[in-house]
Amino acid sequence: MLMLRPSSILLSIFLKQWQPAQSKSQSLPNAGKWIGYIERVLALTFILIGSIEGVGFLLAAKSVFRFGDLNKANEIRISEYVLIGTLSSFTIAVLIGIVAKSLI
């Protein structure tokens, strides 16, 4: 349960200082929230089953999908914001996974 709403609230508070101005984004409503939920649950699952390479695969896959959107020079702020969000999200998942695994 920590991987879903509580983590999202924590990430939202942490990322607020870097949030880029609203743009004419064509993203789906709440897509970022659900992507975060899914990536944290998958990362936690990979950690708990001892498949650290799965976490690396998730990071690589997300990078490949986002590269086309974020490689423009004028999108540096958005790229940095997405990178901070992604790494923060995975950090939460990894830390919770390590703690959970040590308790098992």
Helices and strands as residue ranges (DSSP letters): H 5-15, G 16-18, H 31-48, H 52-70, G 73-75, H 76-103
